[in-house]
């Protein structure tokens, strides 16, 4: 079968590899759609980050590995011992590997596992392929009202919902989202579902500004305004919570300073470089700085919200391509066309 494999930084190859089998405890899927994530792009341009160059303790795999962790598919085969899903089920994948034994796992915080990895980043297979054999515990069924395209958006939407859930945001609070790429737009949706009264979106790209406005955010264009000053003015002293979703070092400082007294900044991005901040900006207003990685226990909630119309694919997906075109039109396309939001790849 065809699969996209990461060999090294700036070295992705579409190759023919052996079709996976539904071994004990696994479910074989015909992949329908797989999204290109910002993490995938980071691995392409600056990796390895999550990709193991030595054997991963949970996946048992190392580079070269099949990429793709935001995907949906249909069950075509179940392995020995699998009773919770059956052939024909429409599903999405929660791709976190966790050991189940470390202190974080014992506390139920499996996304903080000492050996944490991702199916499609840490080995074992991936969604940029025709078929994938996935551990059954990663499988979530999709209702008929949620399309396969929506199913490919569950994973990034889970990041957004987890970020909002882990923050101090309460119903009626004001929020700012710095960066409205795919995750930033999904954070806006999660904020709407969580009852934020005002959502400010700070974004340079005109197309992404437009997308943020379509989702109901108040757009602040940093080419026209000092974003911090403008948010302060419009909110009479800053937002309750700011979400940093760019991974650009200077933006972290802006996000912190856009919050009010006792405000919070939630770091959602993966940073390639250190981000200098001045502790004074936190200390003098008793602000807090928090961060999240991935998600936990939110896939069912995301799928339920999707069934109600949240996280709409028609407003978030800007390009659909075939697996044959994933390198040039997908990864290179995202580097060329910074206005793209979410690219979905069809495994055919």
Protein Blocks (a to p, Z undefined) as FASTA:
>chain_A
ZZdddfbghiacddddddddddehiacdddfbdcddfklmmmmmmpcfklcfbdcfklop
acdddehjbdcdddfbdcehiakbcehiacdddfbdcehlammlmnopamlgfkbccehj
ngoiafkbfbdcddfklpccddfklcfklmmmmmmmmmmmmmmmmmmbdehiacddehja
fklmmmmmmmmmnopabdcdddfblklmmmmmmnopacddfklpcfklmmmmmnonpafb
dcdfkopaklmmmmmmmpcehiacddfbdcfbdcdddfklmmmnopacdddehiehklmm
mmmmmmnopaifklmmgbdcdfklmmmmmmmmmmmmmmbcbdcdddZZ
